């Protein structure tokens, strides 16, 4: 996604993800070497809150 949407090269994208992970901004969730997924816990919490507000009406 970083390479496709931001135009980063593969190594630049990996470096950016590593820096964000090391800084505690992102967390890698899969534990795999390929096809990994990163998340930001704060964004997940905001989305969960929003989804709950939709359910409650």
N, C-alpha and C positions, 0 to 999 in steps of 0.2 A: 504494500500500500504506500509506503514512503517513497519507493522508487517511482511508482506509477503516478501518484498524485502530487508529489513535491519535486519530482525530477532528480532525486538523490541517486547517486550510484550505489550499488550494493554495499560496498565497504563503508561509504559515508553513512548510509542508513544504519548499518550495524554499529558503527561508532557512536552515533547519536543515541541509539537504544541502550547501548552499554553505559553511556554517560548518565542517561536518565535513570537507569536501573541503579547504578552506583550511588546516585544522589538521593535515592529513595522516592523518586517521583513516579516511576513505573515499577510494576512487579511482573516478572515472567511467570506465566501460569501453567505451562505445559510440561516443563522439564525435558523437552525434546531438543535435539540439535537442529532440526529443520521444522518448518511450518509452525513456528512458535507463536504464541499469543501473549501480548503484554496488556496490562490493565492499570488504570489509576483508580484506587479504591474510592476516592472522593467522588469521581464521576459516576461510578457504579452506585454509590449511596444516593446521589442526586436523582439518578434515573429510577432507582427503586422507590424513592419518595414520590416522584412524579407518577409512577405507575400506580402506587397505592391511592393517590389522590383521584386518579381516574376511576378506580374501582369503587371508591366511596361516593363518587359522584359529586 
